[in-house]
């Protein structure tokens, strides 16, 4: 896998938590940014199989979040803080689907909840480039539960690809916190996280006043494709190929033992989280619930995997187990699609 420059030498296993999730610390970050990887079978299933949607996805997310919470309580000072100083920021529509808030409540962690919905004015599926970002606006927010004159610890789960929705969410929170006379103490992020996305979140978090940042990434720190959207563990960048007709390979940060576990199931170049809101049965908009868009997600996943197969099949690195994984997943996606149309 050297062709993809996957970084397998930056991780250190530091324990097993919950129902068997291995936790790795990732080296190479500033002292005020601690980065961890939560490696579990639930995370692998979600990342490798876009055919997993709806209730099955939700159940795996809660299982994964329950393990992640054990690690968060172990490696951050969260349990030392009073309920009124812990703020859980929901980024709508997709982020509540990670179910981290539910897992925290299950172990008795109290917090105040705030809500924000950044939205791309024009459709943004597989397109988070500079032009798309210009059309990123806030269409709903509710920061009324912020306390006054507190040192705040903020928890914000979300898919951090480019980090741009995270940036706008943090800036809005910081604005309202300042109006309430609050200070920003620590930020914990959780979800699928790319290396560039983490860098962007770290920079804006420090800019708005957070003293310490903790990141808990599912499975790996992903690579990020040319379109600033797709988050593969490794593989060809399909969006770059579509633009320039050339193969560009990418690799993320992962422990070698995790890579071994993913190898026969992960489709090179595939987007691990996919369209996260569209994988859910229903999502909260701030004013009500609406369908996530499962059929659309399944169709888009079939289209992307077929494109990846086409550009990969003649490459020297493409193995029989890659083709088998592609054929299995395409069959699973088509079977799942029949249930939703």
C-alpha positions in Angstrom: 0.0 0.0 0.0 3.0 2.3 -0.3 1.5 3.7 -3.5 -1.1 5.4 -1.4 1.3 6.8 1.2 -0.9 5.6 4.1 0.5 6.7 7.4 0.7 3.6 9.6 3.5 4.8 11.9 1.7 7.6 13.7 -0.5 5.6 16.0 -0.1 4.2 19.5 -2.7 1.9 21.0 -3.6 3.0 24.5 -6.5 0.8 25.5 -9.6 -1.1 24.8 -12.9 0.5 25.9 -16.6 -0.2 26.0 -17.6 -3.3 24.0 -14.2 -3.8 22.5 -13.2 -0.6 20.7 -9.5 -0.1 20.5 -8.3 3.5 21.1 -5.2 4.9 19.4 -3.4 8.1 20.1 -2.2 9.9 16.9 1.2 11.5 17.1 2.4 14.6 15.5 0.0 17.3 16.8 0.6 20.3 19.0 0.3 19.8 22.7 -3.0 21.7 22.8 -4.5 19.2 20.3 -4.9 15.6 21.3 -6.1 13.3 18.6 -7.5 9.8 19.0 -8.9 7.1 16.8 -11.8 4.8 17.8 -11.4 1.5 16.0 -14.3 -0.8 16.3 -16.2 -3.4 14.3 -19.2 -1.0 14.2 -17.1 1.8 12.7 -15.6 -0.6 10.1 -19.1 -1.7 9.0 -20.3 1.9 8.6 -17.2 3.0 6.8 -16.9 0.0 4.4 -20.5 -0.6 3.6 -22.6 2.4 2.3 -25.4 -0.2 2.0 -25.8 0.1 5.7 -28.6 2.7 6.2 -31.6 3.5 8.4 -32.2 1.5 11.6 -29.1 -0.7 11.1 -26.9 2.4 10.7 -28.5 4.0 13.8 -27.9 0.9 15.9 -24.3 0.7 14.9 -23.8 4.4 15.6 -25.1 4.1 19.1 -22.9 1.1 19.8 -19.9 3.0 18.5 -20.8 6.2 20.3 -21.1 4.3 23.6 -17.6 3.0 23.2 -16.3 6.5 22.2 -17.9 8.0 25.3 -15.8 5.7 27.5 -12.7 6.9 25.8 -13.8 10.6 26.0 -14.4 10.2 29.8 -11.0 8.6 30.2 -8.9 11.0 28.1 -10.6 14.4 28.5 -11.5 16.2 31.8 -15.2 16.1 30.9 -16.3 14.2 34.1 -14.7 16.9 36.2 -17.1 19.6 35.0 -20.6 20.7 36.1 -23.6 20.1 33.8 -24.1 23.8 33.1 -20.6 24.3 31.8 -20.9 21.5 29.2 -22.4 22.5 25.9 -23.4 20.0 23.3 -23.6 21.6 19.8 -25.9 19.8 17.4 -25.0 20.6 13.8 -28.1 20.0 11.7 -29.3 18.0 9.8 -26.8 15.2 10.0 -24.8 15.2 13.2 -27.4 14.0 15.7 -27.3 10.7 13.7 -23.9 9.9 15.4 -26.0 9.5 18.6 -23.2 10.8 20.8 -25.6 12.8 22.9 -27.6 9.7 23.6 -24.5 7.7 24.7 -23.5 10.5 27.0 -26.9 10.7 28.6 -26.8 6.9 29.1 -23.8 7.2 31.4 -25.2 10.1 33.3 -23.3 13.0 31.7 -25.5 16.1 31.8 -25.1 19.0 29.4 -26.9 22.0 27.8 -27.8 21.7 24.1 -27.5 24.2 21.4 -28.5 23.9 17.7 -27.2 25.3 14.4 -27.9 24.4 10.8 -25.4 25.5 8.2 -26.7 24.8 4.7 -25.4 25.0 1.2 -27.8 27.2 -0.8 -27.0 25.1 -3.9 -26.8 21.3 -3.8 -23.4 20.2 -2.3 -23.2 16.5 -2.7 -19.6 15.6 -3.5 -18.8 19.4 -4.0 -17.4 21.5 -1.2 -15.1 23.7 -3.3 -14.6 27.4 -2.8 -17.7 28.4 -4.9 -19.9 26.1 -2.9 -18.6 27.5 0.4 -19.6 31.0 -0.7 -23.2 29.7 -0.6 -22.9 28.3 2.9 -25.4 30.1 5.2 -27.1 29.6 8.6 -30.8 28.7 8.1 -31.6 27.8 11.8 -29.9 28.3 15.2 -30.9 28.2 18.8 -28.2 29.1 21.4 -30.8 30.1 24.1 -29.6 27.4 26.5 -26.1 28.9 26.8 -25.4 29.8 30.5 -24.0 33.2 31.6 -20.5 33.8 32.8 -19.2 30.2 32.6 -16.1 28.5 31.3 -17.5 26.3 28.6 -16.5 22.8 27.5 -18.0 22.1 24.0 -18.8 18.8 22.4 -19.5 18.8 18.7 -19.9 15.6 16.7 -20.1 15.9 13.0 -18.5 14.8 9.7 -15.5 17.0 9.3 -14.4 16.8 5.7 -13.3 20.3 4.7 -14.1 21.6 8.2 -16.2 24.5 6.7 -19.5 23.7 8.3 -17.6 23.1 11.5 -16.0 26.5 11.2 -19.2 28.4 10.8 -20.8 26.4 13.6 -18.0 27.2 16.0 -18.0 30.9 15.0 -21.7 31.2 15.8 -21.3 29.5 19.1 -18.4 31.8 20.0 -20.4 34.8 19.1 -23.3 33.9 21.4 -21.0 32.7 24.2 -19.2 36.1 24.2 -22.6 37.8 24.5 -23.3 35.7 27.5 -20.0 36.6 29.1 -18.7 33.0 28.7 -15.2 31.8 28.0 -14.3 28.8 25.8 -12.3 26.2 27.6 -12.2 22.9 25.7 -13.6 21.5 22.5 -14.2 17.8 21.8 -15.1 16.7 18.2 -16.2 13.3 17.2 -17.1 11.5 13.9 -15.5 10.9 10.6 -12.6 13.4 10.4 -10.2 14.1 7.6 -6.7 15.4 8.2 -7.4 18.8 6.4 -10.7 19.0 8.3 -9.0 18.6 11.6 -6.5 21.2 10.8 -9.3 23.7 9.8 -11.2 23.0 13.0 -8.1 23.3 15.2 -7.2 26.7 13.6 -10.7 28.2 14.0 -11.1 26.8 17.5 -7.9 28.4 18.6 -8.8 31.7 16.9 -12.2 31.9 18.7 -10.5 31.2 22.1 -10.6 27.5 22.9 -7.6 26.5 25.1 -7.6 22.8 24.2 -8.9 20.6 21.4 -9.7 16.9 21.5 -10.6 14.9 18.5 -12.0 11.3 18.4 -12.0 10.0 14.8 -13.9 6.9 13.7 -11.5 4.3 12.3 -8.9 6.5 10.9 -8.0 10.1 10.0 -9.2 10.1 6.5 -7.7 11.5 3.3 -9.7 14.2 1.6 -10.4 14.2 -2.2 -10.1 17.1 -4.6 -13.8 17.9 -4.3 -13.3 18.6 -0.5 -16.1 16.0 0.2 -15.1 12.4 -0.3 -13.2 10.9 2.7 -11.5 7.7 1.8 -9.2 5.6 4.0 -7.1 5.2 0.8 -7.5 4.9 -2.9 -7.8 6.9 -6.2 -9.4 10.4 -6.1 -12.4 10.0 -8.4 -13.2 13.7 -8.4 -9.6 14.6 -9.5 -9.9 12.0 -12.3 -13.2 13.5 -13.4 -11.7 16.9 -13.6 -8.2 16.2 -15.1 -8.3 12.6 -16.4 -5.4 11.6 -14.3 -5.1 9.1 -11.4 -4.2 10.7 -8.1 -3.8 8.4 -5.1 -4.6 9.3 -1.5 -4.0 7.8 2.0 -5.1 8.6 5.5 -3.7 7.9 9.0 -4.5 4.5 10.4 -3.0 1.8 12.6 -1.6 -1.0 10.5 -3.7 -3.6 12.3 -6.8 -1.6 11.5 -5.8 -1.3 7.9 -5.5 -5.1 7.8 -9.1 -5.4 9.1 -10.5 -3.0 6.6 -8.5 -4.3 3.6 -10.8 -7.0 2.2 -14.0 -4.8 2.7 -13.0 -1.2 2.0 -13.4 -0.1 -1.6 -10.4 2.0 -2.6 -11.4 5.7 -3.0 -14.9 5.2 -1.4 -16.3 7.9 0.8 -16.5 6.4 4.3 -19.4 8.5 5.8 -21.2 9.1 2.5 -24.0 11.6 2.6 -24.5 11.2 6.3 -27.9 12.8 6.6 -29.1 10.8 3.5 -28.2 7.5 5.2 -30.7 8.2 8.0 -34.5 7.5 7.9 -35.3 11.0 9.2 -33.4 14.0 10.3 -34.2 17.0 12.5 -34.1 20.4 10.8 -34.6 22.6 13.8 -38.3 23.1 13.2 -39.3 19.5 12.5 -38.3 16.2 11.0 -37.9 15.3 7.3 -36.8 12.2 5.4 -33.0 11.8 5.2 -33.0 10.6 1.6 -31.9 6.9 1.7 -32.8 6.0 -1.9 -30.7 9.0 -3.2 -27.8 7.9 -1.0 -27.9 4.3 -2.3 -28.1 5.4 -6.0 -25.2 7.9 -5.5 -23.1 5.2 -3.8 -23.7 2.7 -6.7 -22.7 5.4 -9.2 -19.5 6.3 -7.3 -18.4 2.7 -6.8 -18.9 1.9 -10.5 -16.8 4.9 -11.4 -14.1 3.8 -8.9 -14.1 0.3 -10.3 -13.7 1.6 -13.9 -10.7 3.8 -13.1 -9.0 1.2 -10.7 -9.4 -2.2 -12.4 -6.3 -1.8 -14.6 -4.0 -0.4 -11.9 -1.1 -2.5 -10.7 -2.3 -2.3 -7.1 -5.8 -3.5 -7.8 -6.2 -7.0 -6.4 -8.8 -9.7 -6.7 -10.1 -8.9 -3.2 -10.8 -5.4 -4.2 -13.0 -6.6 -7.1 -14.7 -9.0 -4.8 -15.5 -6.2 -2.3 -16.8 -4.0 -5.1 -19.1 -6.8 -6.5 -20.4 -7.7 -3.0 -21.2 -4.1 -2.1 -22.9 -3.3 -5.4 -25.1 -6.3 -4.9 -25.9 -5.2 -1.3 -26.6 -1.6 -2.4 -29.0 -2.8 -5.2 -30.8 -5.1 -2.9 -31.2 -2.4 -0.3 -32.4 0.1 -2.9 -35.3 -2.3 -3.8 -36.6 -1.9 -0.2 -36.8 1.9 -0.5 -38.3 2.5 -4.0 
